[in-house]
C-alpha cells in the first residue's frame, strides 16, 4: 500500500473547468497555458478565452494542485501530485469524512449492505491493514 504523498493540495474541491484543465496538465505536463487553451477550444462552438485559462491555472496553483515555472518568456505548468496520488488523497479525505461523522452502528450497517465482491475488497483491505500494523509493530521493537 503506497503512503499518502508528502504534498497535498490545500483545497481538494475542484470546479468542472479546473478538473478539465488539471486532466490536460496530467496528460501533457509540462504544458503552456496556450497549449491548454488550444486543447480546450478545439471544438469551435466552445467559447473560452485565454485569460480564463490563466485565471483557472492560477486558482489551481493557489489550491496547491499545479506549479508554474518560467523558462525564457514562457510559463510552463505541471501538477504537484500525479493523478494516482490525487485519487489516493481524495479517497483518504472521503474516508476520513465518513468516519468522522459515523458511529460503529452506521459503519456496520454500511458494511452489511455491501455485495459479495465489495466484501471481498474490504477483506483484502483489512488484510493489508493487518500487514501494515504488523510491520509498524516490528519497526517499533
N, C-alpha and C positions, 0 to 999 in steps of 0.2 A: 504494500500500500504506500503510495507516494505521499510524502508530507505536504501540508499546505505550503504554497510558495512564501518566501520571505516578504515579497512585495504584494500588498493587497490594495486594490483601488479604495479611495476614501469614500466614494459613494458608488454603490452597486447598481442602483436603478438607472436604466438607460431608456431614452425615448426611441421611437422607431427609426428615425434618421440616424441617431447616434449608433444604434445597433447595426444598421446597414453600413455605415462608414467604418465601424470597427471591424466588421466582417471583411471589408475590402482591404483594410490595413493588414489584417491577419493573413490574407491570401497573397498579398503583394509587397509586404514590407521589405525594406523601407520604400516609401512611396511619397510622391509630392501631392500637394493639395490639388494642383492642376490635373494630375492623372486621376485622382479620386473624382473630381468634378466631371471630367470627360467620361469616366465609367458610369457615373450616376445619370448623366444626360444622354446616354446612347439612345434612349427612347426619345424621339423628337417631341413627343407630347408632354414630356416631363419638364416642368419649369423649375429650375433650381439655379440660383446664382452662385458664382464663385465665393463672394463674401459670406454666403450662408454656410458653405462647406468650411470655410476658415473659422467661422463662429462655432460650429459644431466641433471641429478639431480642438479648438481652444477649450471648449467645455469638457471634452474627453480628457484633455491634458489636466485641467483643474480637478477632475474627478479621480485622476490617477490611472487612467486606462492607457494613455499614449504618451510618448515623449517626442520632442521635436529637436532636431539638430540642424544647424545651419552649415551648409557646405557651399562655399563661394557665396552666391546670392540666392541660393535655393534652400528652402526648408524641406527637410525630409522627416517623415513621420513613421513611427513604428510603435507597436504595442509594448507595454511594460510587462504584460503577462501573456502567455500563449493561450490559445483557445481552450486547450485541455486544462490549464491552470485556472482559467476563468470558470470553467464548468465545475471544477473542484471547489473553488471559493463560493460560488453561488449555491451549490448543493450543501456545503457546510453551513452557510448562512441560513438556508431554508430549514435545515435540520435543527439548528440552534433555536430558531424562532418557534418551530414546532414543539421542541422540548421545553422551552421557557414558559409556554402557556398551557402545557399539558400536565395532567396528573397521571399516575400509573394506570388508572382505570381507562382513561381516554386512549393512552398508548396501547393498552391491551385490547381495547375494542377495535382500534385501527388495525392492529396486527391480526386480530381474529377475522377481519373482513377480507383479508388478502387471499388471492387464489394460490394454488399449489406452486406454480412457478415463482411467484413472489416470495412465498415462504422458503423455498429453496435458496433464493437470493439472500434472504435475511439470515438463514442458517450459515451461508457462506460468509456473510459479513461478520456474524457472531464468531465464527471460527477464526477469521482473520483478526478480530479484536482480541481473542484469547491469545493468539500468537504474539501480537504486539505487546500485550500486558506481560507475557512470559519473558519476552526479550527485554523489556524495561526492568523487570524484576531481576533478571540475570545481570544487567548492567549495574544495578544498584548494589549488588552483593559482590 
